[in-house]
Structure formats: C-alpha cells, structure tokens
C-alpha cells in the first residue's frame, strides 16, 4: 500500500488555496494498483468516491498533480465545507466511452471499485458513497447492480450527466440521486437518461432527480467545460450532492 501525504496547490490552477491530500495506491492482485487521491474534511460525516467520465484516466502523478480538467477535479476542494471526505479514483487503463465501447461493467473494473470502497470503509469507518459523472455513471450503476442485496459496503450512489445506457436493477435498494444540467446537449447523455432511472425506481426506495440551470458552455458539448460538465455551476452540483449524502 503506497501512501503519500502532502499539501497540494491543486490541480494546475483550478483550486486557489492549498489543501491537504494523500495519494493512496490500492493493490489489485499482481496488476497495477488503483491510484486514489484523498482530500480530507474537518470532522467528516461521510466519504465520496468520485469517478469521472470519458475513459476514466486522470493520470494522477506521485505528487497528486494531473493535467485532467474534469468537473470533479475542479470542484474537489468544495466537499470539505460539507464535512465530506472526497476521493478521486483513477484507473490504470482506458475504460472506453459511449462511442468506443464501455468497459466499466467488466469484472476487473468492478473488483477495483470494491477494493477501493472496502479500503476507505475499513480505514475511516464512514458511510461510503459513489458519485459518477457521464461515463462514470456507468461505474456507479454497474457497481450498484453487482452488489449483493445485503451488502453494506456503500451507502448510496449519485449520478450526474447520466449516460443513456446506464440502468439500475429493481433489486438495488440504495438511495440514488440523479443530477443533470437542463441544457446538457451531449448526445450520449440526454437529461431523460437521468429522469428514466429515477422514475423507474420502485416507490419504496429513495430516489431523487434534480435539474441544474445556469453556468456557461465552452467547447465540445460532451466535454467538461460544456453544460454537460456543469461549467460554472460546480458549487451547486456539490451542494446538492452533499445535502443528499448527509440526509440519507
């Protein structure tokens, strides 16, 4: 288990003030470890595992730096105010995407997710939540579907900018929050993808859909600085997610 602790002025220029972070590599059989980057909050009440979209590769360096500009990286310092520890979860290999094929349902990837969740649950004894954005919603939903119905490994999932191929089994009893920008125009992540999952949940389970407005959109409609990536609405995205986590 490799653990590196440091103060990080993150990440490139996206976070203005230094924050305490740890690079923690979670072993995986004889293969490359799963690299994670933990940001601790004062008096934490929960811990959220963050899975970005695209191919999922943030390429986190030994010092925690990255050139990736994903929404979760831009906003990772905002979880602390809600007393929630945040963990960026990297992948050592490309997980594909909507156009190239999605590998997030494969057993190796789901085993890695389970190993990360188990490590943080055992070490910090906090409720563990999984938050996926865009293709990361495939990780969140596939992992929830893979769990035994009596599992207590995670406490719930959050999906944002949901990919249209994502689905949640009726056997999954975890609380689910879906967040989507009303102007998301990415072809693979229409707003009704989030709505469909929430509307399809059995009435006895906690499920909530929230739409976010405002912000700006720049560049490719499926990238992180478009409405799809909640550009300039990151504080609202984290506020709503944090409220749901702490309320469930």
C-alpha positions in Angstrom: 0.0 0.0 0.0 1.6 3.2 -1.1 0.6 6.4 0.8 2.0 9.8 0.1 0.9 12.8 2.2 1.4 16.4 1.2 -0.1 19.8 0.8 -1.3 20.3 -2.7 -2.0 23.5 -4.5 -4.3 21.8 -6.8 -4.6 20.9 -9.6 -2.8 23.1 -12.0 -4.8 26.3 -11.4 -8.2 25.1 -10.5 -8.0 25.4 -6.7 -6.8 28.6 -5.3 -5.7 27.6 -1.8 -3.5 24.7 -0.6 -5.4 21.7 0.6 -4.2 18.5 2.4 -4.2 15.5 0.2 -2.9 11.9 0.1 -2.1 9.7 -2.8 -3.1 6.2 -1.9 -2.5 3.3 -4.2 -4.9 0.4 -3.6 -3.3 -3.0 -4.6 -5.0 -5.2 -7.2 -3.8 -8.7 -7.5 -0.4 -8.7 -9.3 -1.5 -5.9 -11.6 -1.1 -2.2 -11.5 -2.6 -0.6 -8.4 -5.7 1.6 -8.4 -4.4 5.1 -7.6 -6.6 7.3 -5.5 -6.3 10.9 -4.2 -7.9 11.6 -0.8 -9.0 15.1 0.3 -9.8 15.2 4.0 -12.5 17.3 5.6 -12.8 18.5 9.2 -15.0 16.2 11.3 -16.1 14.1 8.3 -19.5 12.6 8.3 -19.2 10.6 5.0 -16.8 9.8 2.2 -17.5 10.1 -1.5 -15.6 8.2 -4.2 -15.5 10.2 -7.4 -15.5 8.5 -10.8 -15.0 10.9 -13.8 -16.3 10.3 -17.3 -14.6 9.6 -20.6 -12.1 6.8 -20.4 -11.7 7.5 -16.6 -8.0 8.1 -16.7 -6.9 11.1 -14.7 -3.2 10.0 -14.8 -2.7 11.2 -11.2 1.0 11.6 -10.6 3.0 10.7 -7.5 2.6 14.2 -6.1 -1.2 14.2 -6.8 -1.0 16.5 -9.8 -2.8 16.0 -13.1 -3.5 17.8 -16.3 -7.0 16.5 -16.4 -9.6 19.2 -16.2 -12.7 17.2 -15.3 -15.5 18.7 -13.2 -14.6 16.6 -10.2 -11.1 17.9 -10.2 -12.2 21.5 -10.5 -14.6 21.1 -7.5 -12.8 18.6 -5.2 -12.0 21.2 -2.6 -15.7 22.1 -2.2 -16.6 18.9 -0.4 -14.8 19.9 2.8 -17.3 22.6 3.7 -20.0 19.9 4.0 -17.7 17.7 6.2 -17.4 15.1 3.5 -14.1 13.4 2.6 -13.6 13.3 -1.2 -11.5 10.7 -3.1 -10.6 10.9 -6.8 -10.4 7.4 -8.2 -8.1 6.9 -11.1 -7.8 3.8 -13.4 -4.6 2.3 -14.8 -6.2 1.6 -18.2 -8.7 3.2 -20.5 -12.3 2.2 -19.7 -13.7 3.3 -23.1 -16.6 5.6 -23.6 -20.0 5.8 -25.2 -18.6 5.9 -28.8 -15.7 3.5 -28.4 -17.4 0.9 -26.1 -17.9 0.9 -22.4 -15.6 -1.4 -20.3 -17.0 -0.3 -16.9 -19.1 -3.4 -16.5 -16.2 -5.7 -16.7 -15.3 -7.7 -13.6 -11.8 -6.4 -13.2 -13.0 -2.8 -13.0 -15.8 -3.6 -10.6 -13.4 -5.5 -8.4 -11.2 -2.5 -8.3 -14.1 -0.3 -7.2 -14.9 -2.8 -4.5 -11.3 -2.8 -3.3 -11.3 1.0 -3.1 -14.6 1.2 -1.3 -13.5 -1.5 1.2 -10.2 0.1 1.9 -11.7 3.5 2.7 -14.6 2.0 4.7 -12.2 -0.1 6.8 -9.8 2.7 7.4 -12.2 5.6 8.1 -15.4 3.9 9.3 -17.5 6.4 7.4 -20.5 5.9 5.1 -19.1 5.4 1.6 -20.9 6.9 -1.4 -20.1 6.5 -5.1 -20.5 9.5 -7.4 -20.2 9.1 -11.2 -20.3 11.7 -13.8 -21.0 11.0 -17.5 -19.4 7.6 -18.3 -18.7 7.5 -14.6 -22.4 6.9 -14.1 -21.8 3.5 -15.8 -19.3 2.7 -13.0 -21.8 3.8 -10.3 -24.8 1.9 -11.7 -22.9 -1.3 -12.7 -21.3 -1.5 -9.3 -24.6 -1.0 -7.5 -26.1 -3.7 -9.7 -23.3 -6.1 -8.8 -23.6 -5.8 -5.1 -25.4 -8.5 -3.0 -28.7 -7.1 -1.8 -27.5 -7.5 1.8 -24.2 -5.7 1.2 -23.4 -2.7 3.4 -20.2 -1.7 1.5 -21.7 1.6 0.2 -24.5 3.8 1.4 -25.7 5.2 -1.9 -24.9 6.4 -5.3 -25.1 9.7 -7.1 -25.1 10.0 -10.9 -24.7 13.2 -12.9 -24.9 13.8 -16.6 -26.1 10.2 -16.9 -25.1 8.2 -19.9 -28.1 6.8 -21.8 -27.0 3.2 -21.5 -27.0 3.3 -17.6 -29.6 1.3 -15.7 -30.3 0.3 -12.1 -31.8 -3.0 -11.2 -35.0 -3.1 -9.2 -33.1 -5.2 -6.6 -30.9 -2.2 -5.7 -32.2 -0.6 -2.6 -29.6 2.1 -2.2 -30.6 5.8 -2.2 -30.0 7.3 -5.6 -29.6 11.0 -6.6 -29.5 11.9 -10.2 -28.3 15.4 -11.2 -28.5 16.8 -14.7 -28.0 20.1 -16.4 -31.2 21.2 -18.2 -29.1 22.3 -21.2 -26.9 19.2 -21.5 -26.8 18.6 -25.3 -24.4 15.7 -25.4 -25.9 13.0 -27.5 -25.0 10.2 -25.2 -26.2 11.9 -22.0 -29.7 13.4 -22.6 -31.5 14.7 -19.5 -34.1 12.0 -19.8 -31.4 9.4 -19.1 -31.3 10.6 -15.5 -35.1 11.0 -15.4 -35.7 7.5 -16.7 -33.6 5.9 -13.9 -35.3 7.8 -11.1 -38.8 7.4 -12.5 -38.2 3.7 -12.8 -37.2 3.1 -9.2 -39.6 1.1 -7.0 -41.6 3.5 -4.8 -40.3 2.0 -1.6 -36.7 3.2 -2.4 -35.2 6.7 -2.0 -34.7 8.2 -5.5 -34.4 11.9 -6.4 -33.9 13.8 -9.6 -32.6 17.4 -9.6 -32.0 19.6 -12.6 -29.4 22.3 -12.5 -29.6 25.6 -14.5 -27.1 28.3 -15.3 -23.4 28.4 -15.9 -21.6 28.6 -19.2 -20.8 26.2 -22.0 -17.5 26.1 -23.9 -16.1 23.7 -26.5 -17.3 20.2 -27.3 -20.8 19.6 -25.9 -19.7 16.3 -24.3 -16.7 17.7 -22.5 -16.2 19.0 -19.0 -16.4 22.7 -19.8 -19.8 22.4 -21.5 -23.1 22.4 -19.7 -22.6 18.6 -19.6 -19.7 19.2 -17.2 -21.6 21.7 -15.0 -19.2 24.5 -16.0 -19.5 27.4 -13.5 -22.2 25.5 -11.6 -19.8 23.2 -9.7 -20.7 24.7 -6.3 -24.4 24.0 -6.9 -23.6 20.4 -8.0 -21.6 19.7 -4.9 -24.1 21.4 -2.6 -26.9 19.3 -3.8 -24.9 16.1 -3.7 -23.6 16.9 -0.3 -27.1 17.6 1.0 -28.4 14.3 -0.3 -25.5 12.4 1.2 -25.8 13.9 4.6 -29.6 13.5 4.6 -29.5 9.8 3.8 
